[in-house]
Amino acid sequence: MTEIYANTKKQSLDKHLFAIGIVAKEIMGTFTTDNNLKNAAFSAGCWHDMGKLEVNFQAWLNKELKQKKQDLELPENGVHIEKGSFSWEKYPTHNEVSMLIYELLADDSCW
């Protein structure tokens, strides 16, 4: 099975999501003592990059990591791939996939 990465530092997606969830909860804790808000921040952190599970994003990331021996730096808002068979015109960004997953889970009419 191919490792599922969160970024070009080869951080596994599951560890990345959990770490961001913990950080988000801690940050929220500096603003409020409300456990519901802190737990909501944790959940948001855990889901923030779920769109990186997208097969085409993972294929592109793994290809880039194999081609380059050094770590790549990606901008915070994602990357636009201009060459090859993968393009952002054809595929949504991981941010867009994450938002779609959130909207589907938050939509009470789906349940």
GITA-V979709 format. One record per backbone hydrogen bond with DSSP energy under -1.0 kcal/mol. NH is the residue of the N-H (numbers start at 1). CO is the residue of the C=O. E is the energy in kcal/mol with one decimal. If there is no record, write none. Layout:
nh->[NH;NH]
co->[CO;CO]
e->[E;E]
This chain:
nh->[6;10;13;16;17;18;19;20;21;22;23;24;25;26;27;28;29;30;31;32;38;39;40;41;42;43;44;45;46;47;48;50;52;53;54;58;59;60;61;62;63;64;65;66;67;68;78;91;97;98;99;100;101;102;103;104;105;106;107;110;111]
co->[11;7;4;12;13;14;15;16;17;18;19;20;21;22;23;24;25;27;28;28;34;35;36;37;38;39;40;41;42;43;44;47;49;50;51;54;55;56;57;58;59;60;61;62;63;64;75;87;93;94;95;96;97;98;99;100;101;102;103;107;108]
e->[-3.2;-1.3;-2.5;-2.3;-2.9;-2.1;-2.5;-2.4;-2.1;-2.3;-2.4;-2.9;-2.2;-2.3;-2.7;-2.6;-1.9;-1.4;-1.6;-1.7;-2.1;-2.7;-2.1;-2.2;-2.0;-2.5;-2.6;-2.4;-2.3;-1.5;-1.1;-1.7;-2.5;-2.0;-1.7;-2.3;-2.4;-2.2;-2.9;-2.8;-2.1;-2.6;-2.5;-1.9;-1.9;-1.8;-1.8;-1.9;-2.1;-2.5;-2.2;-2.2;-2.4;-2.4;-2.8;-2.5;-2.3;-2.7;-1.1;-1.6;-1.2]
